[in-house]
Amino acid sequence: MTDVVVPFSRAAGPALSIEGISKSFGCLRAVDNCSFDITKGKITGLIGPNGAGKTTLFSIVTGFVRPDAGRIRLAGVEVTGLPPHRLFHKGLVRTFQIPHEFGRLTVLENLLVVPAGQPGENPLKALLRPGRTREREERIVAEAEATLAFLGLTKVRDVPAGNISGGQRKLVELGRAMMSGARTVLLDEPGAGVNPTLLTELGQMIVHLNRERGTTFCIVEHNMDLIASLCDTVVVMCSGSVLVQGSMSQIRGNEEVLAAYLGSSAKETVQ
């Protein structure tokens, strides 16, 4: 079966619909009847305490973990249980809290391996159509170089990705998402371990991609300032379920959030 990327539209509506997702690991209920929409062309924040089920939900949505119950729809098409490579071809990708770069490949090479359907991967095509293969490779290199320039990584283009800083690895992850052409990107704690200056730049890049390319983002993050500066809607998870959702101003003043998620001692964190 050939995967078809869902055509992109700037019209309002769910890029992703998460409907009644549940997942248990033994006696632990990691995700419990979780439902919410990620609006197309918007930036949605997903917050909650450690153990709330946010990363598990990301893993379910992107095909790394199968749910016990519930459905996932990508632009209205059900994709529940599809493996990551199938979802990649449909325009849905994720990044990880701990970057998963190819450490021995250079930063540039990490971006070059991403685009799907490269004719050079097929020995027969490379042999019979060398001109087309070369042309495609040149376009990919040019796109990768432009992506590195956008991310401010040109100076480390030839450095093994395992030798750059943690913040730069986060940028490489974002760059690989850009090279994939994905319309919907799930970012798992992009700010973790990133210095404040680089974090500001990362936020600006996310906003640029959202506004200029129409990329839809859902961001798991503990940095409330980053969430407040980026997100149109914020979803709060607690104990595997959605506690409340709304704008950041609504979330900040929600007593249920302050009591059940942050606790009284942490009120100043969001106020």
N, C-alpha and C positions, 0 to 999 in steps of 0.2 A: 504494500500500500504506500503511495507517494504522499508525503506530508505537504500540505499547502499552507503557506503563510496567510493568515487572515488579513485581508486588505485593511489598511489603516484609514481611519476617518477621524476628523477633529470633532465630530458630533458628540454631544454629551451622552453618557451611558457607561455601563460597567465595562472596563477592560477585563476585569476578573470578578467573578462572582463565587464566593465561598459559601456553600449552603450546607449547614448541619454537619460539619466535619467533626468526627470523633476519632481518637486514637488512644489505645491503652498499651502499655508495656508491662505485662504481668498484672499486678494489682494497682499499678500507677496509671491514673487517667490523665494523660498528658494534654490532650485536647478534648474538650467536652462540648459537643453540639455547637460548634463555633460557626457563626454566620456574619458576613458583612461583604460589601461591595468595594472594589477599588475603581474609582471613576476614571474613565479614559481621559488622557491628557492632563491629569492632575498629579500632585505629589501627596501621597497618603502616609501618615506616620503610624507606626504600630508600637505602642509602648506597654510596659508592665514590668512587674518585679521579676527577678531571676526565678525561673521555674514556672512562669506563667503560661508557657507553651508557644511562645512566639517563634523560636527557631524551628521547633518541631512542625509548626504549621507551615513555615516556609519550605521545609523539606518535603512535606506532603504536597503542597501546591506545585512544586517544581519536580516532582516525580521521584525523589530519592527515598521516600517512605510511602507505603500504601496506607490509605485511611481504612479504619474499620467500618465507617459509615459516612454518608454525605456525598456531595457532588461538587465538582469544580468546573466552572465554565469560563472559557477564554473567548472574549468577544461573542458570547452567546453560544459557543460550541462546547459541548461537554468534552473535557479532557481528563477526567478522573482516572488516575492510575497509569497514565501514559508515562513512559520512562523519560529521563532528562533529555536524551538526544532527540526524541520525537518533539518534545516541547520546544527545544532549541530551534528546530526547523519551523515551528509554528510562531516563533517570535517572542518566546518567554525565556528569560534567563535570570540567574541569581548570582550574587557574590556571597562570599563567606566572611564570617567574623575573623577567622584566621585565614589569610589569603592562600589560595591553592595555585600559586604560580609554578611554572616549570623552572626549578631553581638553576639548572645547568644551562638552560637556553638564555640567550641575551634578552633584554627587555624588548627589543625590536622583534626577535623571533617569537616571543610569547604572543605578540599581536598577529604575526603572520600566519600562525597555525589555526586561527579562529575561523575565517570565512569558509562556509560550506561549499561543496561542489567544485573544488579547485581541480581543473583538468590535469594538472601535474601529478595528482594523486593516482591517476589511472595510467599505468605504463603504456597501454595501447594508444590512448588519446595523445599522450605526450610524444609518442613515436610518430603517429600518423598526422598529427596536427601541431607541430612544434611552434609555428608562428602564433596560433591562437593561444597555446599554453603560455608562451613568452609574454604575449600582450596582457593576458589575465594576471600573470604574476607581477608585471610592472604596475598594473593598476592597484593591486593589493599592497605592494610596497609603498606606492605613493599615498594610499589611504592610511597606512600604518604610520608613515612619517608625519602626515598631517595630524593624526591623532596624538602622537607623541608631542608634537609642537603645542597642540591645544592643552595637553595635560602638563606641560612644562617638564617633560622627561627626555627631551632631545639629548641633553648632556650625558644621560646614562643609557643611551640607546644600545651601546655595545657591551654594557656591563651585564654579567650573569644576574638574572633576576633574584637569585638567592643571596646576592651580595649587596643589595640596596636596602634602604631603611624600610621599616614597617609602614610608614606613611606612604612612601613611594610604591610599595607593593599594593596598597589599597588603590592607588591611582592606576596601576597596571591592571587590576581587576576591573576597574571602571572602563579602562581602555579596551579590554577584551569584550566587555559588554557592548561598547560602541562598535567594535569591529564586527560583531555578530549581526548588527542591523536590527536587534530586538526592539520591539515597540513597547514591551512591558518588562521592567527590570526590578527585581527585588534585591534590596541592599541590606545585608545583615551587619549591623553595627559598623558602618563606614567610618565613624569617628573614633572608634576604639584604638588607643595607642597612637593617635595622630596629634602632632603638636598644634597649638592654636592657630599659628599662621597658615599652615598647610590645611587645617580643617576649614578655615575661612575660604581658601581657594577651592577646596573640594566642594563646599556648599555652592559657591558661585558656578562651578562647572555643572553641577546637577541642575541648577536653575536654568542655565543656558541650554542644556540638552532638552529640558522640559519645554521651554518656551520656543526655541528655534527649531527643534526636531519633532516636537510633539511627543517625546518619550514619556510614558507613564511610569511613575516610580512608586514603590511601597518601601518604606524605610523602617527597619527595626533599629532603635537607638535609645540609649540611656541619657544622652546629652539633651536636656530639655531646651536649651538655647538653640541648638541646631534644629530640633524639631519645630520650635516656634518660628524660626526664620524661614524654613523651607515648606512646611506642610499646609495644604489647604484644609485637610481633614485629619483628625487624630482618632485612632481606635485604641482603646485601653483594654488590655486583656488581664484577667486575674483567674487563677486556678483553671486555666484551659478554656475559659469562656470569655465572650465580650462583655465587659462590665458597662461601658458607656462609649459613645463616640460623638464627635462634634468638632467645632473649631477649638484651637488651643486656648482661646479666651474662655470658652465654655468649660473646657477640661480643667483649667486652673482653678475655677471657682466651684467645682463640683465636690460637695462634701463627701459623697460616696467614694470618689476617687481618693480624696485626701485621707479618708479613714481606712478604706479597704486596701488601697494600693500603696500609697506613700506612707501613711501613718502620720500621726500628729507631730512627731519629731522632725518630719521632713517637709512640713508645709512651706518653709522658706525656700525650698528647692524650686518650687514652681510659682512662687509669688514674688 
